[in-house]
């Protein structure tokens, strides 16, 4: 998709592996068994966390990168950009 000009973001808990394989935009997930959620949170807190995760992924796909770049959830800074 990237070669066709469509930016992508990978939500993963395996950030190091994503960097090693060259994923252009990496958004760290919440944990190995639940990368896009956390059953320990209240329903409202989990919904808020998922919203932040999705918003960060949208920031990632809207950002030009030249190498694997990690977009941390809950921060404004971009590592590696």
C-alpha positions in Angstrom: 0.0 0.0 0.0 2.9 2.4 0.8 4.4 1.8 -2.6 1.0 2.8 -4.1 1.1 6.1 -2.1 -1.3 5.0 0.6 0.2 5.6 4.0 -0.2 2.9 6.7 0.2 2.6 10.4 0.9 -0.7 12.3 -0.7 -1.0 15.8 1.4 -3.6 17.5 2.9 -4.6 20.8 6.0 -5.9 19.1 7.6 -2.5 18.3 11.1 -3.7 18.0 10.1 -6.3 15.4 8.1 -3.8 13.5 11.1 -1.5 13.4 13.3 -4.4 12.3 11.0 -5.3 9.4 10.7 -1.6 8.3 7.1 -0.8 9.2 7.0 2.9 8.3 4.6 4.1 11.1 4.3 2.2 14.3 1.8 2.8 17.1 2.4 0.8 20.2 -0.7 -1.1 21.4 -1.7 -1.8 25.0 -0.4 -5.3 25.7 0.3 -8.7 24.1 -3.2 -10.3 24.6 -5.1 -7.0 24.0 -3.3 -4.6 21.6 -6.4 -2.4 21.1 -7.9 -2.6 24.6 -7.5 -3.4 28.3 -10.2 -5.4 30.0 -8.8 -4.3 33.4 -10.1 -0.8 32.7 -13.7 0.4 33.2 -15.7 0.4 30.0 -15.5 4.2 29.8 -11.7 4.3 30.4 -11.2 1.6 27.8 -13.2 3.5 25.3 -11.1 6.6 26.0 -7.9 4.6 25.6 -9.1 3.2 22.3 -10.0 6.6 21.1 -6.5 7.9 21.9 -5.0 4.9 20.1 -7.1 5.5 17.0 -6.4 9.2 17.0 -2.6 8.5 17.3 -2.8 6.1 14.3 -4.6 8.8 12.3 -1.8 11.3 13.2 0.7 8.6 12.0 -0.9 8.1 8.6 -1.1 11.9 8.1 2.7 12.2 8.8 5.4 11.8 6.2 8.2 9.5 7.4 11.4 8.3 5.8 12.2 5.5 8.1 10.4 3.4 10.8 8.8 5.9 13.2 7.1 5.2 16.5 4.0 7.2 17.4 3.5 6.8 21.2 -0.1 6.9 22.3 -0.8 9.8 24.7 2.1 12.0 23.6 2.6 14.7 21.0 6.2 13.8 20.2 7.2 11.5 17.5 10.2 9.2 18.0 12.5 8.8 15.0 10.8 11.4 12.7 
